[in-house]
Amino acid sequence: MSFVRGVYAVAIGVLIVLLVIFGIQTFYPGPERGDYPSWERYREALAPYHSNVFLIVLPLGAVLAVVGAFVRGRKSIIGASLILGGMGTMIFGLTQYHLDSLWRFAGIAATLVVLILVGFKVMPAMRRDPDI
């Protein structure tokens, strides 16, 4: 992959992640700090919010990465971008602050499985076609 194509793929991948992050903030905002008189009550209100964000974002990232793995031909740069954006989106889902350890563990395992499956799909094609 040429340098310019690589930068292009990374730029689209980063913009996908930013679109997801700001989409969540816009359409599913978290609880306001001012609504809760104590820090502990605010943390309790954040816990379900972060769990919901995780449950929305992790599958979305997986879908993006898998779709990217199946994009072929002249659109290979778009496929690479979708894979990068999907992986970044999944990582964003794992960074939710008040996420239970079990959810975080399961999310990391799912992210790793998706990454390995996408790698099996994409890597042989990269050996045949260095422009992917």
C-alpha positions in Angstrom: 0.0 0.0 0.0 1.5 3.3 -1.0 2.1 6.0 1.7 -0.7 8.2 0.5 -3.1 5.3 0.4 -2.1 4.3 3.9 -2.6 7.9 5.2 -5.9 8.0 3.4 -7.0 4.7 5.0 -5.9 5.8 8.5 -7.7 9.2 8.1 -11.0 7.5 7.2 -10.5 5.1 10.0 -10.0 7.9 12.6 -12.9 9.8 11.2 -15.2 6.7 11.6 -14.1 6.5 15.3 -14.7 10.2 15.8 -18.1 9.9 14.1 -19.1 7.2 16.5 -17.8 9.0 19.6 -19.5 12.3 18.7 -22.6 10.5 17.6 -22.9 8.9 21.0 -22.4 12.2 22.7 -24.9 13.9 20.5 -27.7 11.3 20.4 -27.2 9.5 23.7 -25.7 12.0 26.1 -24.7 10.9 29.6 -26.2 12.2 32.8 -25.3 15.7 33.7 -23.1 16.2 36.7 -25.2 19.1 38.1 -28.2 16.8 38.4 -26.6 14.8 41.3 -25.6 16.4 44.6 -23.0 13.9 45.5 -20.1 12.3 43.4 -21.2 8.8 44.5 -24.8 9.3 43.1 -23.3 10.7 39.9 -21.0 7.6 39.5 -24.0 5.4 40.1 -25.9 7.2 37.3 -22.9 6.8 35.0 -22.6 3.0 35.4 -25.6 2.0 33.2 -24.8 4.8 30.7 -21.3 3.4 30.1 -22.6 -0.2 29.9 -25.1 0.9 27.3 -22.5 2.7 25.3 -20.3 -0.4 25.4 -23.2 -2.6 24.2 -23.9 -0.2 21.3 -20.4 0.5 20.2 -18.6 -2.9 20.5 -21.0 -4.7 18.1 -21.0 -1.7 15.7 -17.2 -1.8 15.6 -17.2 -5.5 15.0 -19.6 -5.1 12.1 -17.5 -2.3 10.5 -14.3 -4.5 10.8 -16.0 -7.6 9.3 -17.6 -5.6 6.4 -14.2 -4.0 5.8 -12.7 -7.5 5.5 -15.1 -8.4 2.7 -14.7 -5.3 0.6 -12.7 -6.3 -2.4 -11.1 -5.1 -5.6 -10.7 -1.4 -6.3 -12.4 -0.6 -3.0 -9.6 -2.2 -1.0 -8.6 1.1 0.6 -12.2 1.5 1.8 -12.0 -2.0 3.3 -8.8 -1.2 5.1 -10.4 2.1 6.4 -13.5 0.2 7.6 -11.3 -2.3 9.4 -9.3 0.4 11.1 -12.4 2.4 12.0 -14.1 -0.8 13.3 -11.1 -1.7 15.5 -10.9 1.8 16.9 -14.6 1.9 17.6 -14.3 -1.4 19.5 -11.4 0.0 21.5 -13.5 3.1 22.3 -16.2 0.8 23.6 -13.7 -0.9 25.9 -12.6 2.4 27.4 -15.9 3.2 29.1 -14.9 4.2 32.6 -17.6 2.5 34.8 -17.6 -0.8 32.9 -17.7 -4.0 34.9 -14.6 -6.1 34.7 -16.6 -9.1 33.3 -18.0 -6.9 30.4 -14.5 -5.5 29.8 -13.0 -9.0 29.7 -15.7 -10.3 27.3 -15.3 -7.2 25.1 -11.6 -7.6 24.8 -12.0 -11.3 24.0 -14.6 -10.4 21.3 -12.4 -7.7 19.9 -9.5 -10.1 19.7 -11.6 -12.7 18.0 -12.8 -10.2 15.4 -9.2 -9.0 14.8 -8.0 -12.6 14.3 -10.9 -13.4 11.9 -10.4 -10.2 9.9 -6.7 -11.0 9.8 -7.3 -14.4 8.4 -9.6 -12.9 5.7 -7.3 -10.0 4.8 -3.8 -11.2 5.2 -3.8 -13.9 2.4 -5.2 -11.2 0.1 -2.4 -8.9 1.0 0.2 -11.4 0.0 -1.4 -11.8 -3.4 -2.1 -8.1 -3.9 0.4 -5.7 -2.2 -1.9 -2.7 -3.0 -4.4 -3.9 -0.4 
